[in-house]
Amino acid sequence: MKILNRFTGMLIMTVDTLSGADLSGADLRRADLSGADLSGADLSGAYLSGADLRHADLSGVNLRHAYLRHADLRHADLSGADLRWTTGNNREILTIQSGTYLIVICGDEMFIGCESHTIGEWMSFSDSNIHRMDDGALTWWKTWKPIIKSIIDTRGEVKS
């Protein structure tokens, strides 16, 4: 597989597969990774702004702290990807800064701080469930739940 710069066409690297590769902290902005098998790769802290990841297999990928703004993730498989503290592209991955906790929404999965659950699970948690997650979590949740729900409803992604 050849990894080319998306705009200049220059060769960045040639590899057989990127599955399981350690690309943590890599600068892959504008890289053409469309259709690449990146399953299980470590892309934590990677800079992927403007990267073409259409149809890429990103299942199980570590994207903690990755920067995905302007990345093209259409039809990418993000199942099981670790998206905590990821800066999303505001289409497939939405990041919301709330002050206390970073919120990342991808499909029907929502990460709040270090907790990951489906949107339906988050919306149905009792006050005692939320209270057990962290000190002050319930007060935060009572303020932010309607805001988060409104954002999700606007995007049409509420999953029950």
VOROVEX-755178 format. One record per residue: residue number from 1; residue in three letters; x, y, z of N, C-alpha, C in turn. Coordinates in Angstrom, 1 decimal. Atoms other than C-alpha are relative to their C-alpha. Layout:
# residues N
+-----+--------+--------+--------+--------+--------+--------+--------+--------+--------+--------+
! num ! residu !    nc1 !    nc2 !    nc3 !   cac1 !   cac2 !   cac3 !    cc1 !    cc2 !    cc3 !
+-----+--------+--------+--------+--------+--------+--------+--------+--------+--------+--------+
! NUM !    ALA !      X !      Y !      Z !      X !      Y !      Z !      X !      Y !      Z !
...
+-----+--------+--------+--------+--------+--------+--------+--------+--------+--------+--------+
This chain:
# residues 160
+-----+--------+--------+--------+--------+--------+--------+--------+--------+--------+--------+
! num ! residu !    nc1 !    nc2 !    nc3 !   cac1 !   cac2 !   cac3 !    cc1 !    cc2 !    cc3 !
+-----+--------+--------+--------+--------+--------+--------+--------+--------+--------+--------+
!   1 !    MET !    0.8 !   -1.2 !    0.0 !    0.0 !    0.0 !    0.0 !    0.9 !    1.2 !    0.0 !
!   2 !    LYS !   -0.7 !   -1.2 !    0.1 !    1.2 !    3.4 !   -0.9 !   -0.8 !    1.1 !    0.7 !
!   3 !    ILE !    0.7 !   -1.1 !   -0.7 !    0.4 !    6.3 !    1.4 !    0.5 !    1.3 !   -0.7 !
!   4 !    LEU !   -0.4 !   -1.2 !    0.7 !    0.3 !    9.5 !   -0.6 !   -0.6 !    1.2 !    0.6 !
!   5 !    ASN !    0.6 !   -1.3 !   -0.5 !   -0.2 !   13.1 !    0.3 !   -1.2 !    0.3 !   -0.9 !
!   6 !    ARG !    1.3 !   -0.2 !    0.7 !   -3.8 !   13.9 !   -0.6 !    0.0 !    1.1 !   -1.0 !
!   7 !    PHE !    0.0 !   -1.2 !    0.9 !   -3.0 !   17.2 !   -2.3 !    1.1 !    0.0 !   -1.0 !
!   8 !    THR !   -1.2 !    0.0 !    0.9 !    0.5 !   16.8 !   -3.7 !    0.2 !   -1.3 !   -0.8 !
!   9 !    GLY !   -0.3 !    1.3 !    0.6 !    0.4 !   13.1 !   -4.5 !    1.3 !   -0.6 !    0.3 !
!  10 !    MET !   -1.4 !    0.5 !   -0.4 !    3.9 !   12.7 !   -3.0 !   -0.1 !   -1.2 !    0.8 !
!  11 !    LEU !   -0.1 !    1.3 !   -0.8 !    4.7 !    9.3 !   -1.6 !    0.5 !    0.3 !    1.4 !
!  12 !    ILE !   -0.4 !   -0.2 !   -1.4 !    4.7 !    9.4 !    2.2 !    0.7 !   -1.3 !    0.5 !
!  13 !    MET !   -0.6 !    1.2 !   -0.3 !    5.4 !    5.7 !    2.7 !   -0.7 !   -1.2 !   -0.7 !
!  14 !    THR !    0.6 !    1.2 !    0.6 !    4.8 !    2.2 !    1.3 !    0.1 !   -1.1 !    1.0 !
!  15 !    VAL !    0.1 !    1.0 !   -1.0 !    3.6 !   -0.6 !    3.6 !   -0.9 !   -1.1 !   -0.6 !
!  16 !    ASP !    1.0 !    1.1 !    0.4 !    1.8 !   -4.0 !    3.2 !   -1.3 !    0.2 !    0.7 !
!  17 !    THR !    1.2 !   -0.2 !   -0.8 !   -0.7 !   -3.2 !    6.0 !    0.4 !    0.9 !    1.1 !
!  18 !    LEU !   -0.2 !   -0.9 !   -1.2 !   -1.1 !   -0.7 !    8.8 !   -0.8 !   -0.6 !    1.2 !
!  19 !    SER !    0.8 !    0.6 !   -1.1 !   -3.2 !   -3.1 !   10.9 !    1.0 !   -0.3 !    1.1 !
!  20 !    GLY !   -0.8 !    0.2 !   -1.2 !   -1.8 !   -3.0 !   14.4 !    1.2 !    0.9 !    0.1 !
!  21 !    ALA !   -1.2 !   -0.9 !    0.0 !    0.8 !   -0.3 !   13.5 !    0.0 !    1.0 !    1.1 !
!  22 !    ASP !   -0.2 !   -1.0 !   -1.0 !    2.1 !    2.1 !   16.1 !    0.2 !    1.3 !   -0.8 !
!  23 !    LEU !   -0.1 !   -1.3 !    0.6 !    1.4 !    5.5 !   14.5 !   -0.3 !    1.1 !    1.0 !
!  24 !    SER !    0.4 !   -1.0 !   -1.1 !    0.9 !    7.3 !   17.8 !    0.9 !    1.3 !   -0.3 !
!  25 !    GLY !   -0.7 !   -1.3 !    0.2 !    1.8 !   11.0 !   17.4 !    0.4 !    0.3 !   -1.4 !
!  26 !    ALA !   -0.4 !   -0.2 !    1.4 !    2.2 !   10.7 !   13.6 !   -0.7 !    1.2 !   -0.6 !
!  27 !    ASP !    0.6 !   -1.1 !    0.7 !    1.6 !   13.7 !   11.4 !   -0.4 !   -0.5 !   -1.3 !
!  28 !    LEU !    0.6 !    0.6 !    1.3 !   -0.7 !   12.3 !    8.7 !   -1.0 !    0.9 !   -0.6 !
!  29 !    ARG !    1.0 !   -1.0 !    0.6 !   -2.5 !   15.5 !    7.7 !    0.1 !   -0.2 !   -1.5 !
!  30 !    ARG !    0.3 !    0.1 !    1.5 !   -3.9 !   15.3 !    4.2 !    0.5 !   -1.4 !   -0.6 !
!  31 !    ALA !   -0.4 !    1.3 !    0.5 !   -2.7 !   11.6 !    3.9 !   -1.2 !   -0.7 !   -0.6 !
!  32 !    ASP !    1.1 !    0.8 !    0.7 !   -4.7 !    9.4 !    1.5 !    0.1 !   -1.4 !    0.6 !
!  33 !    LEU !    0.1 !    1.3 !   -0.7 !   -5.6 !    6.4 !    3.7 !   -1.3 !   -0.6 !   -0.4 !
!  34 !    SER !    1.3 !    0.6 !    0.3 !   -8.9 !    5.6 !    1.9 !    0.2 !   -1.5 !   -0.3 !
!  35 !    GLY !    0.1 !    1.5 !    0.2 !   -9.7 !    1.9 !    2.1 !    1.1 !   -0.7 !    0.8 !
!  36 !    ALA !   -1.1 !    0.6 !   -0.8 !   -6.7 !    1.3 !    4.4 !   -0.5 !   -0.9 !    1.1 !
!  37 !    ASP !    0.3 !    0.8 !   -1.1 !   -6.8 !   -1.5 !    6.9 !    0.9 !    0.5 !    1.2 !
!  38 !    LEU !   -0.6 !   -0.6 !   -1.1 !   -5.9 !    0.3 !   10.1 !   -0.4 !   -0.7 !    1.3 !
!  39 !    SER !    0.6 !    0.7 !   -1.1 !   -7.7 !   -2.2 !   12.4 !    1.1 !   -0.2 !    1.1 !
!  40 !    GLY !   -0.9 !    0.3 !   -1.2 !   -6.1 !   -2.3 !   15.9 !    1.2 !    0.9 !    0.0 !
!  41 !    ALA !   -1.2 !   -0.9 !    0.0 !   -3.5 !    0.5 !   15.0 !   -0.1 !    1.0 !    1.2 !
!  42 !    ASP !   -0.1 !   -1.0 !   -1.0 !   -2.4 !    3.0 !   17.6 !    0.2 !    1.3 !   -0.7 !
!  43 !    LEU !   -0.1 !   -1.3 !    0.6 !   -3.2 !    6.4 !   16.3 !   -0.2 !    1.1 !    1.1 !
!  44 !    SER !    0.2 !   -1.0 !   -1.1 !   -3.3 !    8.1 !   19.7 !    0.9 !    1.2 !   -0.2 !
!  45 !    GLY !   -0.7 !   -1.2 !    0.2 !   -2.3 !   11.7 !   19.4 !    0.4 !    0.3 !   -1.4 !
!  46 !    ALA !   -0.3 !   -0.2 !    1.4 !   -2.0 !   11.4 !   15.6 !   -0.7 !    1.3 !   -0.5 !
!  47 !    TYR !    0.5 !   -1.2 !    0.6 !   -2.6 !   14.6 !   13.6 !   -0.5 !   -0.5 !   -1.4 !
!  48 !    LEU !    0.6 !    0.5 !    1.2 !   -5.1 !   13.5 !   10.9 !   -0.9 !    1.1 !   -0.7 !
!  49 !    SER !    0.8 !   -1.1 !    0.6 !   -6.5 !   16.9 !    9.8 !    0.0 !   -0.1 !   -1.5 !
!  50 !    GLY !    0.1 !    0.0 !    1.5 !   -7.7 !   16.7 !    6.2 !    0.4 !   -1.4 !   -0.6 !
!  51 !    ALA !   -0.3 !    1.3 !    0.6 !   -6.8 !   13.0 !    5.9 !   -1.2 !   -0.7 !   -0.6 !
!  52 !    ASP !    1.0 !    0.7 !    0.6 !   -8.8 !   10.9 !    3.6 !   -0.1 !   -1.4 !    0.5 !
!  53 !    LEU !    0.2 !    1.3 !   -0.6 !  -10.1 !    7.9 !    5.6 !   -1.2 !   -0.7 !   -0.4 !
!  54 !    ARG !    1.3 !    0.6 !    0.5 !  -13.1 !    7.0 !    3.5 !    0.2 !   -1.5 !   -0.2 !
!  55 !    HIS !    0.0 !    1.5 !    0.1 !  -13.9 !    3.3 !    3.7 !    1.2 !   -0.7 !    0.7 !
!  56 !    ALA !   -1.1 !    0.6 !   -0.8 !  -10.9 !    2.7 !    6.0 !   -0.6 !   -0.9 !    1.1 !
!  57 !    ASP !    0.3 !    0.9 !   -1.2 !  -11.1 !   -0.1 !    8.6 !    0.7 !    0.6 !    1.2 !
!  58 !    LEU !   -0.6 !   -0.6 !   -1.3 !  -10.6 !    1.8 !   11.9 !   -0.5 !   -0.8 !    1.2 !
!  59 !    SER !    0.6 !    0.7 !   -1.1 !  -12.2 !   -0.9 !   14.0 !    1.1 !   -0.3 !    1.1 !
!  60 !    GLY !   -0.9 !    0.3 !   -1.1 !  -10.5 !   -1.2 !   17.4 !    1.2 !    0.9 !    0.0 !
!  61 !    VAL !   -1.2 !   -0.9 !    0.0 !   -8.1 !    1.7 !   16.6 !    0.0 !    0.9 !    1.2 !
!  62 !    ASN !   -0.1 !   -0.9 !   -1.2 !   -6.8 !    3.8 !   19.5 !    0.2 !    1.4 !   -0.6 !
!  63 !    LEU !    0.0 !   -1.4 !    0.5 !   -7.7 !    7.4 !   18.5 !    0.0 !    1.0 !    1.2 !
!  64 !    ARG !   -0.1 !   -1.0 !   -1.1 !   -7.2 !    8.9 !   22.0 !    0.8 !    1.2 !   -0.4 !
!  65 !    HIS !   -0.7 !   -1.3 !    0.2 !   -6.2 !   12.5 !   21.7 !    0.3 !    0.3 !   -1.5 !
!  66 !    ALA !   -0.2 !   -0.2 !    1.4 !   -6.2 !   12.2 !   17.9 !   -0.7 !    1.3 !   -0.5 !
!  67 !    TYR !    0.6 !   -1.3 !    0.5 !   -6.9 !   15.4 !   15.9 !   -0.6 !   -0.4 !   -1.4 !
!  68 !    LEU !    0.7 !    0.5 !    1.2 !   -9.5 !   14.5 !   13.2 !   -0.8 !    1.2 !   -0.7 !
!  69 !    ARG !    0.8 !   -1.1 !    0.6 !  -10.8 !   18.0 !   12.3 !    0.3 !    0.0 !   -1.6 !
!  70 !    HIS !    0.0 !    0.0 !    1.5 !  -11.6 !   18.1 !    8.5 !    0.4 !   -1.4 !   -0.6 !
!  71 !    ALA !   -0.3 !    1.4 !    0.5 !  -10.8 !   14.3 !    8.2 !   -1.3 !   -0.5 !   -0.7 !
!  72 !    ASP !    1.1 !    0.6 !    0.7 !  -13.0 !   12.5 !    5.7 !   -0.2 !   -1.4 !    0.4 !
!  73 !    LEU !    0.2 !    1.3 !   -0.6 !  -14.4 !    9.5 !    7.6 !   -1.2 !   -0.7 !   -0.6 !
!  74 !    ARG !    1.2 !    0.6 !    0.6 !  -17.3 !    8.7 !    5.3 !    0.2 !   -1.5 !   -0.2 !
!  75 !    HIS !    0.0 !    1.4 !    0.2 !  -18.1 !    5.0 !    5.4 !    1.2 !   -0.7 !    0.7 !
!  76 !    ALA !   -1.1 !    0.7 !   -0.7 !  -15.1 !    4.3 !    7.7 !   -0.6 !   -0.8 !    1.1 !
!  77 !    ASP !    0.5 !    0.9 !   -1.1 !  -15.6 !    1.4 !   10.2 !    0.7 !    0.5 !    1.3 !
!  78 !    LEU !   -0.6 !   -0.5 !   -1.2 !  -15.1 !    3.0 !   13.6 !   -0.5 !   -0.9 !    1.2 !
!  79 !    SER !    0.5 !    0.8 !   -1.1 !  -16.6 !    0.1 !   15.6 !    1.1 !   -0.4 !    1.0 !
!  80 !    GLY !   -1.0 !    0.3 !   -1.1 !  -14.7 !   -0.4 !   18.9 !    1.2 !    0.9 !    0.1 !
!  81 !    ALA !   -1.1 !   -1.0 !   -0.1 !  -12.4 !    2.6 !   18.3 !   -0.1 !    0.7 !    1.3 !
!  82 !    ASP !   -0.1 !   -0.8 !   -1.3 !  -11.2 !    4.4 !   21.4 !    0.1 !    1.5 !   -0.4 !
!  83 !    LEU !    0.2 !   -1.4 !    0.4 !  -12.4 !    8.0 !   20.8 !    0.1 !    1.0 !    1.1 !
!  84 !    ARG !   -0.1 !   -0.9 !   -1.1 !  -11.8 !    9.4 !   24.2 !    1.0 !    1.1 !   -0.3 !
!  85 !    TRP !   -0.8 !   -1.2 !    0.2 !  -10.4 !   13.0 !   24.1 !    0.4 !    0.2 !   -1.4 !
!  86 !    THR !   -0.2 !   -0.2 !    1.4 !  -10.5 !   12.9 !   20.3 !   -0.6 !    1.4 !   -0.4 !
!  87 !    THR !    0.6 !   -1.2 !    0.6 !  -11.0 !   16.2 !   18.4 !   -0.7 !   -0.5 !   -1.3 !
!  88 !    GLY !    0.7 !    0.6 !    1.1 !  -13.7 !   15.1 !   16.0 !    0.0 !    0.9 !   -1.2 !
!  89 !    ASN !    0.1 !   -0.8 !    1.2 !  -14.5 !   16.3 !   12.5 !   -1.4 !    0.6 !   -0.2 !
!  90 !    ASN !    1.4 !   -0.6 !   -0.1 !  -18.1 !   17.4 !   13.5 !   -1.0 !   -0.6 !   -1.0 !
!  91 !    ARG !    1.0 !    0.7 !    0.8 !  -19.7 !   15.0 !   11.0 !   -0.2 !   -1.4 !    0.6 !
!  92 !    GLU !    0.1 !    1.3 !   -0.5 !  -19.0 !   11.4 !   11.9 !    0.4 !    0.0 !    1.5 !
!  93 !    ILE !   -0.5 !   -0.1 !   -1.4 !  -17.3 !   12.3 !   15.2 !   -0.2 !    1.5 !    0.5 !
!  94 !    LEU !    0.3 !   -1.4 !   -0.6 !  -18.7 !   15.3 !   17.2 !    0.7 !    0.1 !    1.4 !
!  95 !    THR !   -0.7 !   -0.3 !   -1.2 !  -16.6 !   16.7 !   20.0 !   -0.7 !    1.3 !    0.7 !
!  96 !    ILE !    0.6 !   -1.2 !   -0.7 !  -18.2 !   19.0 !   22.6 !    0.8 !    0.3 !    1.3 !
!  97 !    GLN !   -0.7 !   -0.4 !   -1.2 !  -16.2 !   20.9 !   25.2 !   -1.0 !    0.5 !    1.0 !
!  98 !    SER !    1.0 !   -0.5 !   -1.0 !  -18.2 !   21.2 !   28.4 !    0.6 !    0.6 !    1.2 !
!  99 !    GLY !   -0.7 !   -0.6 !   -1.2 !  -15.6 !   22.5 !   30.8 !    0.5 !   -1.1 !    0.9 !
! 100 !    THR !   -0.4 !    1.1 !   -0.9 !  -15.6 !   19.5 !   33.2 !    0.4 !   -1.3 !   -0.8 !
! 101 !    TYR !   -0.3 !    1.2 !    0.7 !  -15.8 !   16.6 !   30.8 !   -0.1 !    0.2 !   -1.5 !
! 102 !    LEU !    0.0 !   -0.1 !    1.5 !  -15.0 !   16.2 !   27.1 !   -1.1 !   -1.0 !   -0.4 !
! 103 !    ILE !    1.1 !    0.8 !    0.5 !  -18.0 !   14.7 !   25.2 !    0.4 !   -0.3 !   -1.4 !
! 104 !    VAL !   -0.2 !    0.4 !    1.4 !  -17.4 !   12.7 !   22.0 !   -1.1 !   -0.9 !   -0.4 !
! 105 !    ILE !    1.2 !    0.8 !    0.5 !  -20.3 !   11.3 !   20.0 !    0.4 !   -0.5 !   -1.4 !
! 106 !    CYS !   -0.2 !    0.7 !    1.3 !  -19.8 !    8.8 !   17.2 !   -1.1 !   -1.0 !   -0.2 !
! 107 !    GLY !    1.1 !    0.9 !    0.3 !  -22.8 !    7.1 !   15.7 !   -0.9 !   -0.1 !    1.2 !
! 108 !    ASP !    0.9 !    0.1 !   -1.2 !  -24.8 !    5.7 !   18.7 !    0.8 !   -0.2 !    1.3 !
! 109 !    GLU !   -0.9 !    0.1 !   -1.1 !  -21.8 !    5.7 !   21.0 !    0.3 !    1.4 !    0.5 !
! 110 !    MET !   -0.3 !   -1.3 !   -0.5 !  -21.1 !    8.6 !   23.4 !    1.0 !   -0.2 !    1.2 !
! 111 !    PHE !   -1.1 !    0.0 !   -1.0 !  -17.9 !    9.1 !   25.5 !   -0.2 !    1.3 !    0.8 !
! 112 !    ILE !    0.0 !   -1.1 !   -0.9 !  -18.2 !   11.4 !   28.5 !    1.1 !   -0.2 !    1.0 !
! 113 !    GLY !   -1.1 !    0.3 !   -0.8 !  -14.9 !   11.7 !   30.3 !    0.6 !   -1.3 !   -0.3 !
! 114 !    CYS !   -0.6 !    1.3 !    0.3 !  -13.6 !    8.2 !   30.7 !   -1.1 !   -1.1 !   -0.2 !
! 115 !    GLU !    1.1 !    0.9 !    0.2 !  -17.1 !    6.6 !   30.4 !   -0.5 !   -0.1 !   -1.4 !
! 116 !    SER !    0.5 !    0.2 !    1.3 !  -18.4 !    5.1 !   27.2 !   -1.2 !   -0.9 !    0.0 !
! 117 !    HIS !    1.3 !    0.8 !    0.1 !  -22.0 !    3.9 !   26.6 !   -0.7 !    0.5 !   -1.2 !
! 118 !    THR !    0.8 !   -0.5 !    1.1 !  -24.6 !    4.1 !   23.9 !   -0.8 !    1.2 !    0.4 !
! 119 !    ILE !    0.8 !   -1.1 !   -0.4 !  -26.6 !    7.2 !   23.7 !   -1.3 !   -0.4 !    0.7 !
! 120 !    GLY !    1.2 !    0.5 !   -0.7 !  -29.7 !    5.3 !   24.7 !    0.3 !   -0.3 !    1.5 !
! 121 !    GLU !   -0.4 !    0.3 !   -1.4 !  -27.9 !    4.0 !   27.8 !    0.2 !    1.3 !    0.8 !
! 122 !    TRP !   -0.3 !   -1.2 !   -0.7 !  -26.7 !    7.5 !   28.8 !   -1.4 !    0.7 !    0.3 !
! 123 !    MET !    1.2 !   -0.7 !   -0.3 !  -30.2 !    8.9 !   28.4 !   -1.0 !   -0.7 !    1.0 !
! 124 !    SER !    0.9 !    0.7 !   -0.9 !  -31.8 !    6.2 !   30.5 !    0.6 !   -0.2 !    1.4 !
! 125 !    PHE !   -0.6 !    0.2 !   -1.3 !  -29.3 !    6.2 !   33.4 !   -0.8 !    0.7 !    1.1 !
! 126 !    SER !    0.6 !   -0.6 !   -1.2 !  -30.8 !    6.9 !   36.8 !    0.9 !    1.0 !    0.6 !
! 127 !    ASP !   -0.9 !   -0.9 !   -0.7 !  -29.5 !    9.7 !   39.0 !    1.0 !   -0.8 !    0.8 !
! 128 !    SER !   -1.0 !    0.7 !   -0.8 !  -27.8 !    7.1 !   41.2 !    1.1 !   -0.6 !   -0.9 !
! 129 !    ASN !   -1.1 !    0.4 !    1.0 !  -26.0 !    5.6 !   38.1 !    1.0 !    1.1 !   -0.2 !
! 130 !    ILE !   -0.9 !   -1.2 !    0.3 !  -24.6 !    9.0 !   37.2 !    0.8 !    0.4 !    1.2 !
! 131 !    HIS !   -0.7 !   -0.4 !   -1.2 !  -23.8 !    9.9 !   40.8 !    1.2 !   -0.9 !    0.3 !
! 132 !    ARG !   -1.1 !    1.0 !   -0.2 !  -21.6 !    6.7 !   41.1 !    1.1 !    0.1 !   -0.9 !
! 133 !    MET !   -1.0 !   -0.1 !    1.0 !  -19.6 !    7.6 !   38.1 !    1.2 !    1.0 !    0.4 !
! 134 !    ASP !   -1.1 !   -0.9 !   -0.4 !  -17.7 !   10.6 !   39.6 !   -0.6 !    1.0 !    1.0 !
! 135 !    ASP !    0.4 !   -1.0 !   -0.9 !  -17.9 !   13.2 !   42.3 !   -0.5 !    1.2 !   -0.8 !
! 136 !    GLY !    0.5 !   -1.2 !    0.8 !  -20.1 !   16.1 !   41.0 !   -0.6 !   -0.4 !   -1.3 !
! 137 !    ALA !    0.5 !    0.3 !    1.3 !  -21.2 !   14.1 !   38.0 !   -1.5 !    0.2 !   -0.1 !
! 138 !    LEU !    1.5 !   -0.2 !    0.0 !  -24.9 !   14.3 !   38.9 !   -0.4 !    1.4 !   -0.3 !
! 139 !    THR !    0.3 !   -1.5 !    0.2 !  -24.9 !   18.1 !   39.1 !    0.3 !    0.4 !   -1.4 !
! 140 !    TRP !   -0.4 !   -0.3 !    1.4 !  -23.0 !   18.3 !   35.8 !   -1.0 !   -0.6 !   -0.9 !
! 141 !    TRP !    0.9 !    0.6 !    0.9 !  -25.4 !   15.8 !   34.2 !   -1.3 !    0.7 !   -0.1 !
! 142 !    LYS !    1.3 !   -0.7 !   -0.1 !  -28.5 !   17.6 !   35.3 !    0.0 !    1.3 !   -0.9 !
! 143 !    THR !   -0.1 !   -1.2 !    0.9 !  -27.2 !   20.7 !   33.5 !    0.2 !   -0.3 !   -1.4 !
! 144 !    TRP !   -0.4 !    0.3 !    1.4 !  -25.7 !   19.1 !   30.4 !   -0.9 !   -1.0 !   -0.7 !
! 145 !    LYS !    0.8 !    1.0 !    0.7 !  -28.1 !   16.2 !   29.7 !   -1.0 !    0.7 !   -1.0 !
! 146 !    PRO !    0.9 !   -0.6 !    1.0 !  -30.8 !   18.5 !   28.1 !    0.8 !    0.7 !   -1.2 !
! 147 !    ILE !   -0.8 !   -0.6 !    1.1 !  -28.1 !   20.3 !   26.1 !    0.5 !   -1.1 !   -1.0 !
! 148 !    ILE !   -0.5 !    1.1 !    0.8 !  -26.5 !   17.1 !   24.9 !   -1.2 !   -0.6 !   -0.8 !
! 149 !    LYS !    1.2 !    0.6 !    0.7 !  -30.0 !   15.6 !   24.0 !   -0.4 !    0.9 !   -1.1 !
! 150 !    SER !    0.4 !   -1.0 !    1.0 !  -30.8 !   18.8 !   22.1 !    0.9 !   -0.1 !   -1.2 !
! 151 !    ILE !   -1.0 !    0.0 !    1.0 !  -27.6 !   18.6 !   20.1 !   -0.2 !   -1.3 !   -0.8 !
! 152 !    ILE !    0.2 !    1.2 !    0.7 !  -28.2 !   14.9 !   19.3 !   -1.3 !    0.0 !   -0.8 !
! 153 !    ASP !    1.2 !   -0.1 !    0.7 !  -31.8 !   15.5 !   18.4 !    0.1 !    0.8 !   -1.3 !
! 154 !    THR !   -0.2 !   -0.8 !    1.2 !  -30.7 !   18.2 !   16.0 !    0.7 !   -0.7 !   -1.1 !
! 155 !    ARG !   -0.8 !    0.8 !    0.9 !  -28.3 !   15.8 !   14.4 !   -0.8 !   -1.3 !   -0.5 !
! 156 !    GLY !    0.9 !    1.2 !    0.4 !  -31.1 !   13.1 !   14.2 !    0.7 !   -1.3 !    0.4 !
! 157 !    GLU !   -0.8 !    1.3 !   -0.3 !  -28.9 !   10.5 !   16.0 !   -0.5 !   -0.6 !    1.3 !
! 158 !    VAL !    0.4 !    0.6 !   -1.2 !  -30.9 !    9.7 !   19.1 !   -0.3 !   -1.5 !   -0.2 !
! 159 !    LYS !    0.2 !    1.4 !    0.1 !  -30.7 !    5.9 !   19.5 !   -0.6 !   -0.5 !    1.3 !
! 160 !    SER !    0.5 !    0.5 !   -1.3 !  -32.9 !    4.2 !   22.1 !    0.3 !   -1.5 !    0.1 !
+-----+--------+--------+--------+--------+--------+--------+--------+--------+--------+--------+
